[in-house]
Amino acid sequence: MSTTPSPTALDVEVPGLDKLFIGGEWVTPAGSETIDVVMPSTGQVVATVPAPSPADADAAAEAAHKAFAEGPWPHMPVEERIAVVTRFAEALEARMDQMNRLWAFESGFPLTHSAMINTGASTLIWREALRNAAAIEWEEERNEGGSQVLLQHQPIGAVLGIITYNGPVPLQGMKIIPALLAGCPVVVKAAPESQLTTRVVAEAAREAGFPAGVYSILAAGTETSKHLVGHPGIDMVHMTGGTAVAVDVVARTAPRLARTALELGGKSPAIILDDANLDEVLPTLVPGAIGGVGQVCVALSRILVSRARYDEVVDRLVDEFGKYKLGDPFEEDTILGPLANARARERTEAMLERAQEQGAKIAVGGRRPEHLPEGGFWFEPTLLRDVTTDMDIAQEEVFGPITCVLAYEDVEDAIRIANDSKFGLAASVYSSDKDAALGVAKRIHSGGVAINLAGVCLTQPFGGVKQSGWGRECGKEGILEFTEVKQILLSGSYSG
């Protein structure tokens, strides 16, 4: 471990700390309330910024609505939109080190995690989106049934993109850039924990030169978020977040029938078939379970093992969990940092206590580590054994570092347990027989399944089923999610 002391104050320049970014400009906030930026590794306040108010939300939504109704953005040739968004991508990439460090200050994610998620994955995602936008057939002429028809993919309108603290940079590529490429002005509603990175993103947008009203970003709290969702100037809400919030979003958009797309939580299973080689399984399974200290929507939080290998696998997992130590997020060799806020740790501890009351046993972890700063939001990666499907911990998303190990009787039972969930976002199947693994994967009710790997491909369509949401992000489909198909009848008629 490095001996360089952790910073106690911001040591990175942040643009617009006393401003908000609305309609493409830094503006003075309408209200006087503020938000403290708390460093999760120490609990210290490192900055105080304006809290976006409903009046600020009105300004952003009205600017986006006007940009769609009157501005050039929706009507530009796609090549021109690609050129502006490319400048945005380049401006983000030039600021990557700055954003990575600020993410550690505001949300506690280690620099190593940032290098993988931001510098690596994010760049890949939005560069692929730019290539996809150029390859999409935006217009198609059909001559069928005695009619000549021109079909166009047209932008749906002003979009509210709701993003989370665990991915403010990659979600620019997964959600915001696809909407922009489709021709939609966007209001980005970021998490309150993302005050610093979002200001750097805003400055990148300003540098890119979007037309007036096309890009706003507000790291707002609950009241302002609800106000934005219900705003009549918002034509579509595309949200990443939790199921309870999604239900509220749908209720607020339903009266005006605004389009919604939802990428929600998960309780993702990893099925280890009996022929799996654990030496090959653990290097991806464990990071897939506890990466980001569980603050990952696709975290493999349920590990399913046959009764014949249950104790063996638990013992190996305990050893492997012990290799992933919590540490200062600013240290270059730290893999796991603190949770992002006090709420996350309180929720994790409450769910662990409930799991133990219902009969689960701690195999490893389950504590606040004593060697790390007392004011930080630390909690050890925790492995639970003797978990059954009727326990709350096997059914509810923690969004914290708790992983369950459940026993199955045979493959049919494993598939049943995997599907015994209101969620269906991601899953994994591990086996030495890829054909057998593929057969199991096809029967898991989930938006994505990995074979002998963890996670999902973020350059191809990704999303959930059941209460993990609807709609898809990434790939060409992720861009077309923000469009309507318009039919122009050139000759003939509906009757042919």
C-alpha positions in Angstrom: 0.0 0.0 0.0 1.1 3.5 -0.7 1.9 5.7 2.3 0.6 8.9 0.6 -2.0 10.4 2.9 -5.6 10.7 1.8 -6.6 14.2 0.9 -8.7 16.1 3.4 -9.9 18.8 1.0 -10.7 19.1 -2.7 -7.4 19.2 -4.6 -9.0 19.2 -8.1 -10.5 22.2 -9.9 -14.3 22.1 -10.2 -16.1 24.5 -12.6 -19.3 26.3 -11.6 -19.4 25.4 -7.9 -21.7 28.3 -7.2 -23.8 27.9 -10.4 -26.1 25.5 -12.2 -25.9 24.3 -15.8 -29.2 25.0 -17.6 -29.8 25.1 -21.3 -26.1 25.1 -22.1 -25.1 27.9 -19.8 -23.8 28.4 -16.3 -26.6 30.3 -14.5 -27.3 31.7 -11.0 -29.6 29.3 -9.0 -33.2 30.4 -8.5 -33.2 29.3 -4.8 -30.9 29.7 -1.8 -30.8 26.2 -0.5 -27.5 24.3 -0.6 -26.1 20.7 -0.6 -23.0 19.6 1.3 -20.7 17.3 -0.6 -19.6 14.7 1.9 -16.5 12.6 1.3 -17.6 9.0 2.0 -14.1 7.8 3.1 -14.0 10.3 5.9 -17.4 11.8 6.4 -16.0 15.3 5.9 -17.7 18.0 4.0 -15.4 19.0 1.1 -17.7 21.5 -0.8 -21.1 23.2 -0.5 -23.1 23.8 -3.7 -26.5 25.2 -4.7 -29.4 22.8 -4.4 -31.4 22.8 -7.7 -35.0 24.0 -7.0 -38.3 23.3 -8.8 -37.8 26.7 -10.4 -34.5 25.6 -11.8 -36.1 22.4 -13.0 -38.8 24.5 -14.8 -36.1 26.5 -16.5 -34.3 23.3 -17.7 -37.5 21.6 -18.9 -38.7 24.7 -20.7 -35.4 25.2 -22.4 -35.4 21.6 -23.6 -39.0 21.8 -24.7 -38.3 25.0 -26.7 -35.1 23.4 -28.2 -37.2 20.6 -29.5 -40.1 22.7 -30.8 -38.1 25.6 -32.3 -34.4 24.7 -32.3 -32.3 23.2 -35.0 -31.2 20.1 -33.0 -34.1 17.7 -33.9 -33.9 18.6 -37.6 -30.2 18.6 -38.1 -28.7 15.9 -40.4 -27.5 13.1 -38.2 -24.0 13.8 -39.4 -24.1 17.2 -37.8 -25.4 15.9 -34.5 -22.6 13.2 -34.5 -20.0 16.0 -35.0 -21.3 17.9 -32.0 -21.6 14.8 -29.8 -18.1 13.7 -30.9 -16.8 17.0 -29.5 -18.7 16.3 -26.3 -17.1 12.8 -26.1 -13.6 14.2 -26.7 -14.1 16.9 -24.1 -15.2 14.2 -21.6 -12.2 12.1 -22.4 -9.8 15.0 -21.9 -11.3 15.5 -18.4 -11.3 11.8 -17.4 -8.5 12.0 -14.7 -10.3 15.0 -13.2 -13.7 13.2 -13.1 -12.1 10.0 -11.7 -10.6 11.8 -8.8 -13.7 13.9 -8.1 -15.8 10.7 -8.1 -13.6 9.4 -5.2 -14.3 12.6 -3.3 -18.1 12.6 -3.8 -19.0 8.9 -3.9 -16.0 7.0 -2.6 -15.3 4.8 -5.7 -11.6 4.0 -5.9 -9.4 5.4 -8.6 -8.8 1.8 -9.8 -12.6 1.3 -10.2 -12.8 4.7 -12.0 -10.1 3.7 -14.4 -12.1 0.6 -15.4 -15.6 2.1 -15.4 -15.0 5.6 -16.6 -11.7 5.7 -18.6 -12.2 2.2 -20.0 -15.9 1.3 -20.3 -17.4 4.8 -20.8 -15.1 5.7 -23.6 -15.9 2.4 -25.4 -19.7 2.9 -24.9 -20.0 6.4 -26.3 -17.6 5.7 -29.2 -19.7 2.7 -30.1 -22.9 4.9 -29.9 -21.3 7.4 -32.3 -20.6 4.5 -34.8 -24.1 3.1 -34.4 -25.7 6.5 -35.1 -23.8 6.7 -38.4 -24.9 3.2 -39.3 -28.6 3.4 -38.5 -31.0 3.6 -41.4 -32.9 6.7 -40.3 -35.2 6.6 -43.3 -36.6 3.6 -45.2 -38.9 3.4 -48.2 -41.2 0.4 -48.5 -43.3 -0.6 -51.5 -45.7 -3.3 -50.3 -49.4 -4.0 -50.6 -49.9 -1.5 -53.4 -48.6 1.5 -51.3 -45.4 3.4 -51.3 -44.4 4.5 -47.8 -41.5 6.4 -46.3 -40.7 5.4 -42.7 -38.6 7.8 -40.6 -37.1 7.4 -37.1 -37.8 10.8 -35.5 -36.8 12.1 -32.1 -39.5 11.6 -29.5 -39.1 15.0 -27.8 -37.5 16.5 -24.7 -36.0 13.8 -22.6 -35.4 13.6 -18.8 -32.5 11.3 -18.2 -32.3 10.2 -14.5 -28.9 8.8 -13.6 -27.3 7.4 -10.5 -24.3 8.1 -8.3 -22.7 4.8 -9.2 -22.3 5.7 -12.8 -22.5 9.4 -13.7 -19.9 9.1 -16.4 -20.8 5.8 -18.1 -24.5 6.7 -18.1 -23.6 9.6 -20.3 -22.8 7.0 -22.9 -25.5 4.5 -22.1 -28.4 7.0 -21.8 -27.7 10.7 -22.5 -25.5 10.5 -25.7 -28.0 8.1 -27.4 -30.8 10.5 -26.7 -28.8 13.4 -28.1 -27.8 11.4 -31.2 -31.5 10.6 -31.8 -32.2 14.4 -31.9 -33.7 14.8 -28.4 -32.8 17.7 -26.1 -31.9 16.4 -22.7 -32.3 17.4 -19.1 -30.0 15.2 -17.0 -31.2 14.6 -13.4 -28.1 13.3 -11.6 -27.9 12.0 -8.0 -27.3 14.5 -5.2 -24.0 12.6 -4.5 -22.8 13.6 -8.0 -22.3 17.3 -7.5 -18.6 17.4 -8.6 -18.4 15.0 -11.6 -21.6 16.5 -13.1 -20.1 20.0 -13.1 -17.1 18.7 -15.1 -19.6 16.9 -17.5 -21.4 20.2 -17.8 -18.3 22.1 -18.8 -17.6 19.4 -21.4 -21.1 20.0 -22.8 -20.5 23.7 -22.9 -17.3 23.2 -24.7 -18.9 20.9 -27.3 -21.2 23.8 -28.4 -24.7 22.3 -28.3 -27.5 24.6 -29.4 -29.3 26.5 -26.7 -31.5 24.4 -24.5 -30.2 21.0 -25.7 -28.2 20.0 -22.6 -28.9 20.7 -18.9 -27.7 18.8 -15.9 -29.0 19.1 -12.4 -27.7 17.0 -9.4 -31.0 17.4 -7.6 -32.9 16.0 -4.6 -36.2 14.3 -4.4 -38.6 17.3 -4.5 -37.0 18.7 -7.7 -36.7 15.3 -9.3 -40.4 14.6 -8.8 -41.2 18.1 -10.2 -39.1 17.3 -13.3 -40.8 13.9 -13.9 -44.2 15.6 -13.8 -43.3 18.5 -16.0 -45.6 18.8 -19.0 -42.6 19.9 -21.2 -40.9 16.5 -20.7 -41.9 14.0 -23.4 -39.9 11.0 -22.2 -38.3 9.9 -18.9 -35.5 7.4 -19.1 -34.5 6.4 -15.7 -31.8 4.3 -13.9 -32.6 3.6 -10.3 -34.6 1.6 -7.8 -38.0 0.0 -8.3 -39.9 2.1 -5.7 -38.8 5.3 -7.4 -39.7 3.8 -10.8 -43.3 3.2 -9.7 -43.5 6.8 -8.7 -42.1 7.9 -12.0 -44.7 5.8 -13.9 -47.5 7.3 -11.8 -46.3 10.9 -12.5 -45.9 10.3 -16.3 -49.1 8.3 -16.8 -51.6 11.2 -16.8 -49.9 12.7 -19.9 -48.9 9.3 -21.3 -45.2 10.3 -21.5 -42.9 7.6 -22.7 -40.9 5.9 -19.9 -37.9 3.6 -20.1 -36.6 2.0 -16.9 -33.3 0.3 -16.0 -33.8 -0.8 -12.4 -32.3 -3.1 -9.8 -31.6 -6.7 -9.7 -31.0 -9.8 -7.5 -28.8 -11.5 -10.0 -28.1 -15.2 -9.6 -24.9 -17.0 -10.5 -25.4 -20.7 -11.0 -22.3 -22.9 -10.4 -23.0 -26.2 -12.0 -21.3 -29.3 -10.5 -18.7 -29.7 -13.2 -17.4 -26.1 -12.8 -13.7 -25.6 -12.0 -13.6 -23.1 -9.1 -10.1 -21.9 -10.0 -11.7 -20.6 -13.2 -14.9 -19.4 -11.6 -13.7 -17.3 -8.7 -11.7 -14.7 -10.6 -14.8 -13.3 -12.3 -17.5 -14.4 -9.9 -16.2 -12.6 -6.8 -15.5 -9.3 -8.5 -19.0 -9.7 -10.1 -20.5 -10.0 -6.6 -18.6 -7.4 -4.6 -17.2 -5.0 -7.1 -18.1 -1.4 -6.2 -18.9 -2.8 -2.7 -22.1 -4.1 -4.2 -23.3 -0.7 -5.5 -23.8 -2.2 -9.0 -27.2 -3.1 -10.5 -25.9 -6.3 -12.1 -24.0 -7.5 -8.9 -24.1 -11.3 -8.6 -25.8 -11.2 -5.2 -27.2 -14.8 -5.2 -24.7 -17.6 -5.7 -26.4 -20.9 -6.3 -24.5 -24.1 -5.5 -25.5 -27.8 -5.4 -25.7 -29.3 -1.9 -23.0 -31.7 -2.9 -20.4 -28.9 -3.3 -22.0 -26.3 -0.9 -19.4 -26.4 1.9 -16.5 -26.6 -0.5 -17.7 -23.5 -2.5 -18.5 -21.5 0.7 -15.0 -22.2 2.0 -13.4 -21.1 -1.3 -15.5 -18.0 -1.4 -14.5 -17.1 2.2 -10.9 -17.3 1.2 -11.4 -15.3 -2.0 -13.5 -12.6 -0.2 -10.5 -12.1 2.2 -8.3 -11.0 -0.7 -10.4 -8.0 -1.4 -9.6 -5.4 1.3 -11.3 -2.1 1.9 -9.0 0.9 1.6 -8.5 4.5 0.9 -10.1 5.2 -2.5 -7.3 7.6 -3.5 -4.6 4.8 -3.1 -3.7 3.4 -6.5 -3.9 -0.2 -5.3 -7.3 0.0 -3.5 -10.0 -2.1 -5.1 -12.9 -1.5 -2.7 -13.8 1.7 -1.0 -16.6 2.9 1.3 -20.3 3.0 0.5 -21.4 6.3 -1.0 -23.5 7.6 1.8 -24.7 6.9 5.3 -28.1 5.7 4.0 -26.4 2.9 2.0 -24.6 1.6 5.1 -27.7 1.9 7.3 -29.7 -0.1 4.7 -27.0 -2.7 4.4 -26.7 -3.2 8.2 -30.5 -3.3 8.6 -30.8 -6.0 5.9 -28.0 -8.0 7.4 -29.6 -7.9 10.8 -32.9 -9.1 9.3 -31.1 -11.9 7.4 -29.6 -13.2 10.7 -33.0 -13.1 12.4 -34.4 -15.2 9.6 -31.6 -17.8 9.9 -28.8 -16.8 7.6 -25.2 -17.1 9.0 -22.3 -14.8 8.3 -19.4 -16.7 6.7 -17.2 -13.7 6.4 -17.4 -9.9 6.9 -20.5 -8.3 8.4 -18.7 -5.5 10.2 -17.6 -1.9 10.1 -13.8 -2.3 9.8 -11.9 -0.8 12.8 -8.7 0.2 10.9 -10.4 2.8 8.6 -11.6 6.3 9.4 -14.5 6.2 11.8 -16.4 8.9 10.0 -16.4 7.1 6.7 -19.2 4.9 5.4 -17.2 1.6 5.5 -18.7 -1.9 5.6 -16.9 -5.2 4.9 -17.9 -7.4 2.0 -20.1 -9.9 3.6 -20.9 -13.5 2.6 -24.0 -15.2 4.0 -24.5 -19.0 4.0 -27.6 -21.1 4.9 -29.8 -18.6 2.9 -33.1 -19.9 1.6 -35.3 -18.3 -1.0 -38.0 -17.2 1.4 -35.6 -14.9 3.3 -35.8 -11.2 2.6 -32.1 -11.1 1.8 -32.7 -13.6 -1.1 -35.4 -11.5 -2.6 -34.6 -7.8 -2.0 -31.8 -5.8 -3.6 -29.3 -4.5 -1.0 -27.2 -2.3 -3.2 -24.4 -3.0 -0.7 -21.8 -5.6 -0.1 -23.9 -8.6 0.9 -23.7 -11.8 -1.1 -25.9 -14.9 -0.4 -25.1 -18.5 -1.1 -28.1 -20.7 -1.7 -28.2 -24.5 -2.1 -30.0 -26.3 -4.9 -30.9 -30.0 -5.3 -30.4 -30.4 -9.1 -30.2 -28.3 -12.3 -34.0 -27.9 -12.5 -34.0 -26.7 -8.9 -31.2 -24.2 -9.7 -33.2 -22.7 -12.6 -36.3 -22.5 -10.3 -34.4 -20.7 -7.6 -32.8 -18.4 -10.2 -36.2 -17.4 -11.5 -37.8 -17.1 -8.1 -37.4 -13.4 -8.0 -39.3 -10.3 -8.9 -36.1 -9.1 -10.6 -34.6 -10.1 -13.9 -31.6 -8.0 -14.9 -28.5 -10.1 -15.2 -27.2 -13.6 -14.3 -24.3 -15.9 -14.8 -23.9 -19.7 -15.4 -20.6 -21.4 -14.7 -19.8 -24.8 -16.2 -17.0 -26.7 -17.9 -19.6 -27.7 -20.5 -20.5 -24.6 -22.5 -23.4 -26.3 -24.2 -24.9 -27.2 -20.8 -24.4 -23.7 -19.5 -26.0 -22.3 -22.6 -29.0 -24.5 -22.1 -29.4 -23.3 -18.6 -28.8 -19.6 -19.6 -31.7 -19.8 -22.1 -34.1 -20.8 -19.3 -33.2 -18.0 -16.9 -35.8 -15.2 -17.0 -33.3 -12.3 -17.2 -32.4 -9.4 -19.5 -28.8 -10.7 -19.8 -26.9 -13.9 -18.9 -23.1 -14.4 -19.0 -21.5 -17.8 -19.4 -18.4 -18.4 -17.4 -18.2 -14.6 -16.9 -19.9 -11.9 -14.9 -21.6 -8.8 -16.1 -23.1 -7.7 -19.4 -21.9 -6.2 -22.7 -22.5 -2.5 -22.7 -22.1 -2.0 -26.4 -25.1 -4.2 -27.2 -28.7 -3.9 -26.0 -29.0 -4.2 -22.3 -32.0 -4.0 -19.9 -34.2 -6.0 -17.5 -37.4 -7.9 -17.3 -40.0 -8.1 -14.6 -39.3 -5.5 -12.0 -35.8 -4.8 -13.3 -37.4 -2.5 -15.8 -38.4 -2.1 -19.5 -36.7 -0.7 -22.6 -33.1 -1.2 -23.6 -29.9 0.8 -23.4 -26.8 0.6 -25.7 -26.4 -0.7 -29.2 -28.5 0.7 -32.1 -31.6 -0.3 -30.1 -30.5 2.1 -27.3 -30.5 5.0 -29.7 -33.8 4.0 -31.4 -35.4 3.9 -27.9 -35.6 7.7 -28.1 -37.4 7.7 -31.5 -40.9 7.3 -32.9 -41.5 5.7 -36.3 -43.3 8.1 -38.6 -45.1 6.9 -41.7 -45.4 9.1 -44.8 -47.7 7.7 -47.4 -46.4 8.6 -50.8 -48.8 6.7 -53.0 -51.6 4.1 -52.7 -53.7 3.8 -49.6 -54.4 1.7 -46.6 -56.6 -0.5 -48.7 -53.9 -1.0 -51.3 
